[in-house]
Amino acid sequence: MEQKKYLNRYTSFLNSLSSLEKARNRDLSDDFVVSGTVQKYCLTFDISWKVMKDILTGYHKITDFASGSPRETLRTAFQAGLITGDVWMRMLLDRNNLTHDYDGTLANEAVHRIIEIYLPVFEEFRDTATSYIKKIGQDDAL
């Protein structure tokens, strides 16, 4: 795997997650904060499944999952033990719905799930991904 690409994506994930974590201390009744939190959530989700794909192909050497779509990547990541539970599929559903939320109705409903449920899941994945990225880096150095 091209080292720079997976490391850049992993670093982008860390930066995006760090920015999303700041939403915990913001006023979630403010429409601007809600829309920013939702946008940062969607970005963090999109980068996270791509980091999963990098780990699946770079460490686990799994390359046979269909199109590499988010849904397929999540299923394969679950089978490989990278993620647990079905919360990632709910996260995908929310991400898909939020991209078509033109009046903010869904955002106001989702923002608390993002902070209370999804953010800890991202943080758990960050810890898992960090250990795998280090292993991939060690393999690349050999």
C-alpha positions as a Markdown table, in Angstrom:
| # | Residue | x | y | z |
|---|---|---|---|---|
| 1 | Met | 0.0 | 0.0 | 0.0 |
| 2 | Glu | 1.2 | 3.5 | -0.8 |
| 3 | Gln | 2.4 | 4.6 | 2.6 |
| 4 | Lys | 1.8 | 8.3 | 2.2 |
| 5 | Lys | -1.8 | 7.9 | 1.2 |
| 6 | Tyr | -3.0 | 5.8 | 4.1 |
| 7 | Leu | -1.1 | 7.9 | 6.6 |
| 8 | Asn | -2.5 | 11.1 | 5.2 |
| 9 | Arg | -6.0 | 9.7 | 5.4 |
| 10 | Tyr | -5.5 | 8.5 | 8.9 |
| 11 | Thr | -4.1 | 11.9 | 10.0 |
| 12 | Ser | -7.1 | 13.6 | 8.3 |
| 13 | Phe | -9.4 | 11.3 | 10.3 |
| 14 | Leu | -7.6 | 12.3 | 13.6 |
| 15 | Asn | -7.9 | 16.0 | 12.8 |
| 16 | Ser | -11.6 | 15.7 | 11.8 |
| 17 | Leu | -12.4 | 13.7 | 14.9 |
| 18 | Ser | -10.6 | 16.3 | 17.1 |
| 19 | Ser | -12.6 | 19.0 | 15.5 |
| 20 | Leu | -15.9 | 17.1 | 16.0 |
| 21 | Glu | -15.0 | 16.5 | 19.7 |
| 22 | Lys | -15.2 | 20.2 | 20.3 |
| 23 | Ala | -18.9 | 20.1 | 19.7 |
| 24 | Arg | -19.3 | 18.5 | 23.1 |
| 25 | Asn | -18.7 | 21.9 | 24.6 |
| 26 | Arg | -20.8 | 24.0 | 22.3 |
| 27 | Asp | -24.4 | 25.2 | 22.4 |
| 28 | Leu | -26.4 | 22.6 | 20.5 |
| 29 | Ser | -29.4 | 24.9 | 20.4 |
| 30 | Asp | -27.5 | 27.2 | 18.0 |
| 31 | Asp | -28.4 | 26.4 | 14.4 |
| 32 | Phe | -24.9 | 27.3 | 13.2 |
| 33 | Val | -23.3 | 24.9 | 15.7 |
| 34 | Val | -25.7 | 22.2 | 14.7 |
| 35 | Ser | -25.0 | 22.5 | 11.0 |
| 36 | Gly | -21.2 | 22.7 | 11.6 |
| 37 | Thr | -21.4 | 19.6 | 13.9 |
| 38 | Val | -23.4 | 17.7 | 11.2 |
| 39 | Gln | -21.0 | 18.7 | 8.5 |
| 40 | Lys | -18.0 | 17.6 | 10.6 |
| 41 | Tyr | -19.8 | 14.4 | 11.5 |
| 42 | Cys | -20.3 | 13.6 | 7.8 |
| 43 | Leu | -16.7 | 14.3 | 7.0 |
| 44 | Thr | -15.4 | 12.2 | 9.9 |
| 45 | Phe | -17.7 | 9.3 | 8.9 |
| 46 | Asp | -16.5 | 9.4 | 5.3 |
| 47 | Ile | -12.8 | 9.5 | 6.3 |
| 48 | Ser | -13.3 | 6.8 | 8.9 |
| 49 | Trp | -14.7 | 4.1 | 6.6 |
| 50 | Lys | -11.9 | 4.9 | 4.2 |
| 51 | Val | -9.4 | 4.3 | 7.0 |
| 52 | Met | -11.2 | 1.0 | 7.6 |
| 53 | Lys | -10.7 | 0.1 | 4.0 |
| 54 | Asp | -7.0 | 1.0 | 4.2 |
| 55 | Ile | -6.6 | -1.3 | 7.2 |
| 56 | Leu | -8.6 | -4.1 | 5.6 |
| 57 | Thr | -6.5 | -4.0 | 2.5 |
| 58 | Gly | -3.1 | -3.0 | 4.0 |
| 59 | Tyr | -3.1 | -5.1 | 7.2 |
| 60 | His | -5.7 | -7.8 | 6.7 |
| 61 | Lys | -4.9 | -8.1 | 3.0 |
| 62 | Ile | -8.7 | -8.4 | 2.3 |
| 63 | Thr | -9.4 | -7.1 | -1.2 |
| 64 | Asp | -12.4 | -9.1 | -2.3 |
| 65 | Phe | -15.2 | -7.0 | -0.8 |
| 66 | Ala | -17.4 | -5.9 | -3.6 |
| 67 | Ser | -17.2 | -2.2 | -4.6 |
| 68 | Gly | -15.5 | -0.9 | -1.5 |
| 69 | Ser | -18.6 | 1.1 | -0.8 |
| 70 | Pro | -19.2 | 2.3 | 2.8 |
| 71 | Arg | -21.7 | -0.4 | 3.4 |
| 72 | Glu | -19.5 | -3.2 | 2.1 |
| 73 | Thr | -16.5 | -1.8 | 4.0 |
| 74 | Leu | -18.4 | -1.7 | 7.2 |
| 75 | Arg | -19.6 | -5.2 | 6.8 |
| 76 | Thr | -16.1 | -6.4 | 6.1 |
| 77 | Ala | -14.7 | -4.4 | 9.0 |
| 78 | Phe | -17.2 | -6.0 | 11.3 |
| 79 | Gln | -16.3 | -9.5 | 10.1 |
| 80 | Ala | -12.6 | -8.7 | 10.6 |
| 81 | Gly | -13.3 | -7.5 | 14.1 |
| 82 | Leu | -12.3 | -3.9 | 13.4 |
| 83 | Ile | -15.7 | -2.6 | 14.6 |
| 84 | Thr | -18.4 | -4.1 | 16.7 |
| 85 | Gly | -22.2 | -3.9 | 16.9 |
| 86 | Asp | -24.6 | -2.4 | 14.4 |
| 87 | Val | -24.1 | 1.3 | 15.4 |
| 88 | Trp | -21.9 | 1.9 | 12.3 |
| 89 | Met | -24.8 | 1.0 | 10.0 |
| 90 | Arg | -27.0 | 3.4 | 11.9 |
| 91 | Met | -24.2 | 6.0 | 11.5 |
| 92 | Leu | -24.2 | 5.3 | 7.7 |
| 93 | Leu | -28.0 | 5.7 | 7.5 |
| 94 | Asp | -27.8 | 9.0 | 9.4 |
| 95 | Arg | -25.0 | 10.3 | 7.2 |
| 96 | Asn | -26.9 | 9.4 | 4.1 |
| 97 | Asn | -30.1 | 11.1 | 5.4 |
| 98 | Leu | -28.2 | 14.2 | 6.6 |
| 99 | Thr | -26.8 | 14.8 | 3.2 |
| 100 | His | -30.3 | 15.5 | 2.0 |
| 101 | Asp | -31.5 | 17.5 | 5.0 |
| 102 | Tyr | -32.2 | 20.8 | 3.4 |
| 103 | Asp | -34.2 | 22.4 | 6.1 |
| 104 | Gly | -32.3 | 21.2 | 9.2 |
| 105 | Thr | -35.0 | 19.1 | 10.6 |
| 106 | Leu | -32.9 | 15.9 | 10.6 |
| 107 | Ala | -29.8 | 17.7 | 11.8 |
| 108 | Asn | -31.6 | 18.9 | 15.0 |
| 109 | Glu | -32.7 | 15.3 | 15.7 |
| 110 | Ala | -29.3 | 13.8 | 14.9 |
| 111 | Val | -27.0 | 16.2 | 16.6 |
| 112 | His | -27.5 | 14.6 | 20.1 |
| 113 | Arg | -26.9 | 11.1 | 18.6 |
| 114 | Ile | -23.7 | 12.4 | 17.1 |
| 115 | Ile | -22.5 | 13.7 | 20.4 |
| 116 | Glu | -23.8 | 11.1 | 22.8 |
| 117 | Ile | -23.5 | 7.9 | 20.7 |
| 118 | Tyr | -21.4 | 8.3 | 17.5 |
| 119 | Leu | -18.6 | 10.4 | 19.0 |
| 120 | Pro | -17.6 | 7.7 | 21.5 |
| 121 | Val | -17.8 | 5.1 | 18.6 |
| 122 | Phe | -15.4 | 7.3 | 16.5 |
| 123 | Glu | -13.1 | 7.6 | 19.5 |
| 124 | Glu | -13.1 | 3.8 | 20.0 |
| 125 | Phe | -12.3 | 3.3 | 16.3 |
| 126 | Arg | -9.5 | 5.9 | 16.6 |
| 127 | Asp | -7.8 | 3.8 | 19.2 |
| 128 | Thr | -8.3 | 0.6 | 17.2 |
| 129 | Ala | -7.1 | 2.3 | 14.0 |
| 130 | Thr | -4.0 | 3.7 | 15.7 |
| 131 | Ser | -2.8 | 0.3 | 16.6 |
| 132 | Tyr | -3.4 | -1.0 | 13.1 |
| 133 | Ile | -1.7 | 2.0 | 11.4 |
| 134 | Lys | 1.4 | 1.4 | 13.6 |
| 135 | Lys | 1.4 | -2.3 | 12.5 |
| 136 | Ile | 1.1 | -1.4 | 8.9 |
| 137 | Gly | 3.9 | 1.1 | 9.3 |
| 138 | Gln | 6.1 | -1.6 | 10.8 |
| 139 | Asp | 5.3 | -4.0 | 8.0 |
| 140 | Asp | 6.1 | -1.3 | 5.4 |
| 141 | Ala | 9.5 | -0.7 | 7.1 |
| 142 | Leu | 10.5 | -4.4 | 6.7 |
